Amino acid sequence: MTSIQGSNGGALVRWIGLAIGLPALIAVVLLGKDTLMVIEKINEDALKRETAALERGMKMLGELHASQVLQQTLWDEAFRNIVVSKRQSWIQEYFGTDAISSNGMQQLIIVEPDGKASFSSKYNAAPPPDQVAGLLAAAAAPMERSRQLYRLARASGEGFDERMPGAMTDGIYVNDFITVDGHPAMITVSPITPDDEKHATPAEPTLVLGIQTMTEPLLDRLETLSHIDGLEHVTAEHEARTGEHVHEVRDANGNMVTRVTWDFSSPGYEILWAAMPAIALSLGLIAMMTTFAAVTVRRLTRKLSESEQAALYASRHDTATGLANRGWFMRVFAGLLGPVDGPNKTHAVLLIDCDYFKSVNDTLGHAAGDAVLVAISERLKALKERIAIAARLGGDEFALVTSPLARADEALSVVQEIEQALMRPVVFETHVIPVSVSIGAVTVETPSTLSIDAWLAKADMALYRAKRDGRGCSRLYDPAVDAGESTVTANACAANDQRSKVGRAA
């Protein structure tokens, strides 16, 4: 009855704790969910703004790049020396390696109307055709668009005068992104035109290509123009691997040229951290109440559980030895005698009495007697595979029921094994105390119609015979002897008795 009430009390406490904590937990979860939605919306809007800023920065970078090219192409002297007279020395001076700023385009290429490159700042002369073939192929689309703009301007009859700075808004240059040898680059294509009407313009233009690979210096400049930090090129797998946002840089035809990422600050989380004190203050009361309730309920539940387990253990076990007590032994034994599923089973029931226990108490003290009892108990516990339950009935009396036996005639060997395990000396302080036990056992077939008392009475008669035969031995119940049907003299245990007396004298 006591254990059932303890279980119900623990369950009641848990339900109370759940009733207190669950509403608070639901409120916190819903508030957290709404907060995360707001944060994600803020981050999403901020990401759109930074992406737009990056695109504006790319446009500004393209215009600055284009202005450097246009400053060298849209003037009359360039037209005379490149298109008309093709002065190589002048081209080298103004378009060669020494003329290009380290902050400007990395390479200038002059392309004739027939599509061949006549000069490259990289070589400071006409480049080998095989060295620029891939670059010209990559630049084919922006070059063709520049030629079309040139033809339209020439066909309109308005000429090409005053191309700067108007060329930055309505000129005939083309600025775009291309891939050169697997690397993203910015390109500006501009036809070389005179700035007055003194020179006749050819039907097809000579083009100047300004090409700058998107290296670290260019990305740093793009960061300044975009007001974003940490720009870098990344692979296609970067977003899936890191979760960072990746922006695809595309050319005018929509073809992907490169992917870039940057240090996104996630302002939503910054706002959350800034507002955390106010949020903590608003949730403080709920958190304190919930925590207090949870701690109280947990403490109460633990105490109830510990009390329940302690009461249950105390109700079943002997305090001094830790073995089962008489009540629990009787209950388990009764369960073994009752109906069982499957085939019948055979057990042995043993009653054990510690011989000469009173003399140990009288000569060495009760502490020595307790040490003997504890030693016997530990030895019985060590035989747990052989024993279904072992109990201290009181004083120096023990009882046990063995585990199911394979055969009924196995009982004798099991009893002798238990006897040998128990009859070993016990060391107490400076004394070696010999241990002698008398054992009476009976074989029980389960299920059984006989009562517990009847079986224990049979084992007790066998125990009485063991004591009568000299102690320090074990006897199995024999109806012919123990029930008085015949008189059979059993083998005495004088040798064991003599051994015990010698040990005590020692």
Backbone hydrogen bonds, N-H to C=O, Kabsch-Sander energy under -0.5 kcal/mol:
donor,donor_aa,acceptor,acceptor_aa,energy
5,Q,1,M,-1.9
6,G,2,T,-2.1
7,S,3,S,-2.0
8,N,4,I,-2.3
9,G,5,Q,-2.5
10,G,6,G,-2.4
11,A,7,S,-2.3
12,L,8,N,-2.3
13,V,9,G,-2.2
14,R,10,G,-2.1
15,W,11,A,-2.2
16,I,12,L,-2.2
17,G,13,V,-2.5
18,L,14,R,-2.4
19,A,15,W,-2.4
20,I,16,I,-1.8
21,G,17,G,-2.9
22,L,18,L,-2.6
24,A,20,I,-0.8
25,L,21,G,-2.6
26,I,22,L,-2.7
27,A,23,P,-2.4
28,V,24,A,-2.4
29,V,25,L,-2.5
30,L,26,I,-2.7
31,L,27,A,-2.4
32,G,28,V,-2.8
33,K,29,V,-2.6
34,D,30,L,-2.5
35,T,31,L,-2.4
36,L,32,G,-2.5
37,M,33,K,-2.0
38,V,34,D,-2.1
39,I,35,T,-2.6
40,E,36,L,-2.8
41,K,37,M,-1.9
42,I,38,V,-2.4
43,N,39,I,-2.8
44,E,40,E,-2.5
45,D,41,K,-2.4
46,A,42,I,-2.5
47,L,43,N,-2.4
48,K,44,E,-2.0
49,R,45,D,-2.1
50,E,46,A,-2.5
51,T,47,L,-2.4
52,A,48,K,-2.4
53,A,49,R,-2.3
54,L,50,E,-2.3
55,E,51,T,-2.2
56,R,52,A,-2.4
57,G,53,A,-2.5
58,M,54,L,-2.2
59,K,55,E,-2.0
60,M,56,R,-2.6
61,L,57,G,-2.6
62,G,58,M,-2.4
63,E,59,K,-2.1
64,L,60,M,-2.5
65,H,61,L,-2.5
66,A,62,G,-2.6
67,S,63,E,-2.4
68,Q,64,L,-1.5
69,V,65,H,-1.4
70,L,66,A,-3.1
71,Q,67,S,-2.0
72,Q,69,V,-1.2
73,T,69,V,-0.7
73,T,70,L,-0.7
74,L,70,L,-2.4
75,W,73,T,-1.6
79,F,75,W,-1.5
80,R,76,D,-2.5
81,N,77,E,-2.4
82,I,78,A,-2.0
83,V,78,A,-0.6
83,V,79,F,-1.5
84,V,79,F,-1.9
85,S,80,R,-3.3
87,R,81,N,-2.5
88,Q,86,K,-0.8
91,I,87,R,-2.1
92,Q,88,Q,-2.5
93,E,89,S,-2.0
94,Y,90,W,-2.3
95,F,91,I,-2.9
96,G,92,Q,-1.1
99,A,96,G,-0.8
100,I,96,G,-0.5
100,I,97,T,-1.1
101,S,99,A,-0.5
104,G,101,S,-1.3
106,Q,211,I,-1.0
107,Q,211,I,-1.7
109,I,209,L,-2.2
110,I,119,F,-2.2
111,V,109,I,-0.5
111,V,207,L,-3.0
112,E,110,I,-0.5
112,E,116,K,-3.1
115,G,112,E,-2.6
118,S,110,I,-2.2
118,S,116,K,-0.6
119,F,110,I,-1.1
120,S,125,A,-1.9
121,S,108,L,-2.7
123,Y,120,S,-0.7
124,N,120,S,-1.9
125,A,120,S,-1.2
131,Q,128,P,-1.6
132,V,128,P,-1.0
132,V,129,P,-0.6
133,A,129,P,-0.9
136,L,132,V,-2.7
137,A,133,A,-2.0
138,A,134,G,-2.1
139,A,135,L,-1.9
140,A,137,A,-1.0
143,M,139,A,-2.2
144,E,140,A,-2.3
145,R,141,A,-2.0
146,S,142,P,-2.1
147,R,143,M,-2.2
148,Q,144,E,-2.1
149,L,145,R,-2.1
150,Y,146,S,-2.3
151,R,147,R,-2.5
152,L,148,Q,-2.2
153,A,149,L,-2.3
154,R,150,Y,-2.6
155,A,151,R,-2.7
156,S,152,L,-1.5
157,G,153,A,-0.6
157,G,154,R,-0.9
158,E,153,A,-0.7
159,G,153,A,-0.5
162,E,195,D,-0.5
167,A,163,R,-3.1
168,M,165,P,-2.2
169,T,166,G,-1.9
170,D,166,G,-2.7
171,G,167,A,-1.1
174,V,189,V,-2.5
176,D,187,I,-2.6
178,I,185,A,-2.4
180,V,178,I,-0.5
180,V,183,H,-3.2
181,D,179,T,-0.6
183,H,180,V,-1.9
185,A,178,I,-2.7
186,M,212,Q,-3.0
187,I,176,D,-2.9
188,T,210,G,-2.2
189,V,174,V,-3.0
190,S,208,V,-2.0
192,I,206,T,-2.8
193,T,73,T,-0.6
193,T,191,P,-0.7
207,L,111,V,-2.6
207,L,205,P,-0.5
208,V,190,S,-2.6
209,L,109,I,-3.4
210,G,188,T,-2.9
210,G,208,V,-0.6
211,I,107,Q,-2.9
211,I,209,L,-0.6
212,Q,186,M,-2.6
214,M,184,P,-2.5
215,T,213,T,-2.3
219,L,215,T,-2.4
220,D,216,E,-2.8
221,R,217,P,-1.9
222,L,218,L,-2.1
223,E,219,L,-2.3
224,T,220,D,-1.8
225,L,221,R,-2.0
226,S,222,L,-2.3
227,H,223,E,-1.8
228,I,223,E,-1.2
232,E,261,T,-1.8
234,V,259,R,-2.1
238,H,235,T,-1.1
241,R,237,E,-2.1
242,T,238,H,-2.7
243,G,239,E,-2.3
247,H,260,V,-3.1
249,V,247,H,-0.5
249,V,258,T,-3.1
250,R,248,E,-0.6
251,D,255,N,-2.4
254,G,251,D,-2.0
257,V,249,V,-3.5
258,T,249,V,-1.4
260,V,247,H,-2.6
261,T,232,E,-2.1
263,D,229,D,-2.7
264,F,262,W,-1.2
265,S,263,D,-0.5
269,Y,266,S,-1.0
270,E,266,S,-1.3
271,I,267,P,-2.8
272,L,268,G,-2.1
273,W,269,Y,-2.5
274,A,270,E,-2.1
275,A,271,I,-2.4
276,M,272,L,-0.6
276,M,273,W,-0.5
279,I,275,A,-2.4
280,A,276,M,-3.5
281,L,277,P,-2.3
282,S,278,A,-2.2
283,L,279,I,-2.0
284,G,280,A,-1.0
285,L,281,L,-0.6
287,A,283,L,-2.8
288,M,284,G,-3.0
289,M,285,L,-2.5
290,T,286,I,-2.8
291,T,287,A,-2.9
292,F,288,M,-2.8
293,A,289,M,-2.6
294,A,290,T,-2.8
295,V,291,T,-3.0
296,T,292,F,-2.6
297,V,293,A,-2.8
298,R,294,A,-2.7
299,R,295,V,-2.8
300,L,296,T,-2.8
301,T,297,V,-2.9
302,R,298,R,-2.7
303,K,299,R,-2.6
304,L,300,L,-2.7
305,S,301,T,-2.8
306,E,302,R,-3.2
307,S,303,K,-2.9
308,E,304,L,-2.7
309,Q,305,S,-2.9
310,A,306,E,-2.9
311,A,307,S,-2.8
312,L,308,E,-2.5
313,Y,309,Q,-2.8
314,A,310,A,-3.0
315,S,311,A,-2.0
316,R,312,L,-0.6
316,R,313,Y,-1.1
317,H,313,Y,-1.9
318,D,323,L,-3.8
322,G,318,D,-2.1
324,A,390,A,-2.0
325,N,316,R,-2.7
329,F,325,N,-2.3
330,M,326,R,-2.5
331,R,327,G,-1.9
332,V,328,W,-2.5
333,F,329,F,-2.8
334,A,330,M,-2.4
335,G,331,R,-1.8
336,L,332,V,-1.8
337,L,333,F,-1.6
338,G,334,A,-1.1
345,K,446,T,-1.6
347,H,444,V,-2.6
349,V,442,V,-2.7
350,L,348,A,-0.5
350,L,400,L,-2.9
351,L,440,G,-2.8
352,I,398,F,-3.3
353,D,438,S,-2.5
354,C,396,D,-1.6
355,D,353,D,-0.6
355,D,436,S,-2.6
357,F,354,C,-1.0
360,V,356,Y,-1.3
361,N,357,F,-2.0
362,D,358,K,-2.4
363,T,359,S,-2.4
364,L,360,V,-2.5
365,G,360,V,-0.7
365,G,361,N,-0.9
368,A,365,G,-0.5
369,G,365,G,-1.6
370,D,366,H,-2.9
371,A,367,A,-2.0
372,V,368,A,-1.9
373,L,369,G,-2.2
374,V,370,D,-2.7
375,A,371,A,-2.2
376,I,372,V,-2.4
377,S,373,L,-2.3
378,E,374,V,-2.7
379,R,375,A,-2.1
380,L,376,I,-2.0
381,K,377,S,-2.3
382,A,378,E,-1.9
383,L,379,R,-0.6
383,L,380,L,-0.9
384,K,381,K,-1.1
386,R,383,L,-1.6
387,I,383,L,-1.4
388,A,401,V,-2.6
389,I,401,V,-1.6
391,A,399,A,-3.3
392,R,324,A,-2.1
393,L,391,A,-0.6
393,L,397,E,-1.7
394,G,397,E,-1.3
397,E,394,G,-2.3
398,F,352,I,-2.8
399,A,391,A,-2.6
400,L,350,L,-2.2
401,V,389,I,-2.4
402,T,348,A,-2.5
403,S,386,R,-2.9
405,L,346,T,-3.2
410,E,407,R,-1.2
411,A,408,A,-1.5
414,V,410,E,-1.9
415,V,411,A,-2.6
416,Q,412,L,-2.4
417,E,413,S,-2.0
418,I,414,V,-2.2
419,E,415,V,-2.5
420,Q,416,Q,-2.5
421,A,417,E,-1.8
422,L,418,I,-1.7
423,M,419,E,-1.9
424,R,422,L,-1.8
426,V,433,I,-3.1
428,F,426,V,-0.6
428,F,431,H,-2.9
431,H,428,F,-3.0
433,I,426,V,-3.6
433,I,431,H,-0.6
436,S,434,P,-0.5
438,S,353,D,-2.7
439,I,473,C,-2.3
440,G,351,L,-2.5
441,A,475,R,-2.4
442,V,349,V,-1.7
444,V,347,H,-3.4
446,T,345,K,-3.2
446,T,444,V,-0.5
448,S,337,L,-2.2
455,W,451,S,-1.8
456,L,452,I,-2.7
457,A,453,D,-2.2
458,K,454,A,-1.6
459,A,455,W,-2.1
460,D,456,L,-2.3
461,M,457,A,-2.0
462,A,458,K,-1.8
463,L,459,A,-2.2
464,Y,460,D,-2.5
465,R,461,M,-1.8
466,A,462,A,-1.8
467,K,463,L,-2.2
468,R,464,Y,-2.4
469,D,465,R,-1.9
470,G,467,K,-1.4
471,R,466,A,-2.2
475,R,439,I,-2.4
477,Y,441,A,-2.7
481,V,478,D,-0.9
482,D,478,D,-3.3
483,A,478,D,-0.5
483,A,479,P,-1.4
484,G,481,V,-1.0
485,E,479,P,-0.7
486,S,480,A,-2.0
488,V,486,S,-0.7
489,T,487,T,-0.5
490,A,488,V,-0.6
493,C,469,D,-3.3
497,D,493,C,-2.2
498,Q,494,A,-3.0
499,R,495,A,-2.2
500,S,496,N,-2.1
501,K,497,D,-2.0
502,V,498,Q,-2.1
503,G,499,R,-2.1
504,R,500,S,-2.2
505,A,501,K,-2.1
506,A,502,V,-2.0
